[in-house]
Amino acid sequence: MQNDSGQQRLRELGSGRILPLLWRFAWPALVTMTLNNLYNAIDRIYIGHGCGQEAIAGLTLTTPIMMVMGAFGPLIGVGSGTIISIKLGQKDMAGAERTLGQCVALKLLLGVTVAPVLFLCLGPILRAMAGGGVTDAALRQGRLYLDIVVLFHFLAHLAFGLSACMRSEGSPVSAMRCMMVGAFANLLLDPIFIFDRIPVGNVSLPGLGLGVAGAAWATNLAMALAALAALHHYTGGRSVVRLRLRNVRIYRDLAPRVLAIGLSPFLMQFVGSTINFSLNHAFAHWCGTPEEGTVQIAAFGIFQTVAMLFFMPSMGVQQGFGPIIGYNWGARNLARVRRSLDLSIGITSAIVAAACAAQMLLARPLAWCIADAPGITDAGAFAIRIGNCMIWCIGLNVAATTYFQSVGRPRSAILLSLLRQFIVLLPCVWILPRVLPVPPVLAVWLSLPFSDFVAFLATIPPILRERRALVRGAS
């Protein structure tokens, strides 16, 4: 019965109506992506309301390091998911199962290699990022959080990677359920571990009172539960592609292709880490005192949290389109690929335009939701408005990157993913404060909307060429 159900899902990828199929894939993917980002958002909200500006600034300083660790997740998970979609479109079930087994093997290898190396380098990285421009208390809080989280982060990689494989096999709801386990566990555990007293109605319950360390331990436990839920899906007889112990190994013919496809989101997140590092360092450099630098970095943390939550709907749509495009590309149904690409661009552009308008109008209440100290709230609201004022135009770049990634053309996807955050933004962070006739800190903020607009203009020619090629190929 399960096999019949799985085959029906695969047939729908190739022939079902695209919009209903997108909705079926996108809403669980949207929930999943939002839940993924809630790990950091929940930590920042609780810490911002209970531990002070040094704590939220310290947590912001950890973001580049967490992004470096997180970058290895899509390197393996997205590449494996794309190959699984293509293998299923080609009716190669054995190849899909080998890809799944290799995904688990690579995640375990990641946990025993990359994490220990990063752990040994935490102190110098944090000090270099701060550059003497933040308070010692903020640095101590950031180091405390990282010391606890880094060595257990492979559990999150395992959960997120297997969730990507679930979406690729046509099981987006299962992927969503897996992530819900971890996110809701984190939501419940954070106040217990962070605060001394937890208000519940008219009573106050005792908590562990661990502060930032409590947020880290709550995150570790939530990641472990999500990983167990993902493994249960693939070992409990409910999946289309089965996880078999004999397949948990690295294959010479599969690993290079998986890593090549996953290189685009890996580089995008790794470059995002570099950008975060540079922005933190730029704010610390251009602010007059460590206290002012701490406020700006805390405001940057608020901006990041809000921006990612509003960006999630567009990413959910892309996660929904990915399996549809990948399967039909593998089946050589180019007319259906072209229709999916058109819908992807249109829907994603509408979503980011709505997200832009909402953040412009609601910047201050959104900032207050993250941190309620008056100075931090005002700085966060300013950051939200100026940093996100041009995100209405990035939908084309996001959709184009996902398209090239889904059809197994990593070089094009890599170039587009690097365009916005590396080729344009990184130089602007350091050049604009020296050339614009405005305060340097304001110039640093202006580099964000400038890079959004340039990336939009540069994405138009390649996506038009690709669409024309799809039309010719389908005729």
Secondary structure, 3 states (H helix, E strand, C coil): CHHHHHHHHHHHHHHCCHHHHHHHHHHHHHHHHHHHHHHHHHHHHHHHHHCCHHHHHHHHHHHHHHHHHHHHHHHHHHHHHHHHHHHHHCCCHHHHHHHHHHHHHHHHHHHHHHHHHHHHCHHHHHHHHHCCCCCHHHHHHHHHHHHHHHHHCHHHHHHHHHHHHHHHCCCHHHHHHHHHHHHHHHHHHHHHHHCCEEEECCEEEECCCCCHHHHHHHHHHHHHHHHHHHHHHHHCCCCCCCCCHHHCCCCCCCHHHHHHHHHHHHHHHHHHHHHHHHHHHHHHHHCCCHHHHHHHHHHHHHHHHHHHHHHHHHHHHHHHHHHHHHHHHHCCCHHHHHHHHHHHHHHHHHHHHHHHHHHHHCHHHHHHHHCCCHHHHHHHHHHHHHHCCCHHHCHHHHHHHHHHHHCCCHHHHHHHHHHHHHHHHHHHHHHHHHHCCCCHHHHHHHHHHHHHHHHHHHHHHHHHHHHHHHHHHHC
